[in-house]
Amino acid sequence: MTTLFDPLVAGELKLANRIAMAPLTRNRAPGAVPPPMAATYYAQRASAGLLITEATAISAQGQGYANVPGLYAPEQVAGWRRVTETVHAAGGTIVTQLWHVGRVSHTALQLGGAAPVAPSAIAAKTKTYLIDADGRGRFVPTSEPRALAIEEIPGIVADYRRAARAAMEAGFDGVEVHAANGYLIDQFLRASSNRRTDAYGGSIANRARLLLEVMAAVTEEIGAGRVGVRISPVTPANDVSDPAPQALFTYVVEQLARWPLAYVHIIEGATGGPRDYQQGDTPFDYGALRAAYTQAGGRAAWMVNNGYDRELAMAAVAEGRADIVAFGKAFIANPDLVRRLRENAPLNAWDSNTFYGGDARGYLDYPTLEPA
């Protein structure tokens, strides 16, 4: 019987176990450059089979929160190289999550105070994170976006390609395309945020076009076996929804099956909320989603996420419902989460007051178990 602690080969990625650290935004990268302490933070957690970095902007336009890292300038690549070298020295495998926030941004974070971009000029009823001149962080409503002109879209696809190449230059083992949680690609996918009438709007095939163009560019640039993708079929995060998520995401995974990807990363339910959250008329069938992917020829590892504890995770892998299970907040508070799960040891509680912004407190100082 396969267990959570068995090794796995996912595309070109060799994983020591089937536990992944989910992407976790921490807002500790002034100037969009990962600081030296980020290398320590990720290396502390290198026993995970796979580390997925915090979401990392592919361009200045793609930024949406204060002090989040990027991959579009030489100093950012250098900062990430320090991280990857430290993680590899600790025996870990690490990929970075490529991110464009779309409308989930603020004019204060955009070059020249420009409006954020989106598939359609529909404001998101959500908030972003700014840091004031006195260094205090605060959540504020996002700014009104403008709709992307169709001739701008190839440039965004090219930004994903360049960021994937930069990730390789920084020493990452691969990348994860962020197509979830109401950010730009997800905004194109969902009917609530995409009211376009051109080739990128209307039908499911048209709304999925941007995602598939990005996947084609990134896989061509660095090889499909080093690429994962994250989707969130029913999450309402950042004010997105769709009346027919089963049909939409069935089409998405069937199309993703054309590439021999490393993994497909599924957020089940509402991100950070109920696992049984529902959009549309019927509960979402995640088993049917995986079956559609497999029937279309997809062979990537299937990663699940959202609300998994030790018992749920072990059952998901043992029963063949997942190949990898991603943990989020538990990894913030437990650098040695893999050992704690293996030994069924108690977990540290996290301090949500230190999740976003700040210094090493709540970032590097969570205790590990005593040596065996």
Buried (B, 14 or more C-beta within 10 A) or exposed (E): EEEBBBEBEBBBBEBBBBBBBBBBBBBBBEEBBBBEEBBBBBBBBBBBBBBBBBBBBBBBBBBBBBBBBBBBBEEBBEBBBBBBBBBBEBEBBBBBBBBBBBBBBBEEBBEEEBBBBBBBBBBBEBBBBBBEEEEEBEEEEBBBBBBBEEEEBEEBBBBBBBBBBBBBEBBBBBBBBBBBBBBBBBBBBBBBBBEBEEEBBBEBEBBBBBBBBBBBBBBEBBBBBBBBBBBBBBBBBBBBBBEBBBEBBBBBBBBBBBBBBBBBBBBBBBBEEEEEBEBBEEEBEBEEBBEBBBEBEBEBBBBBBBBBEBEBBBBBBEEEBBBBBBBBBBBBBBBBBBBBBBEEEEBBEBEEEBBBBBEEEBBEEBEEBEEE
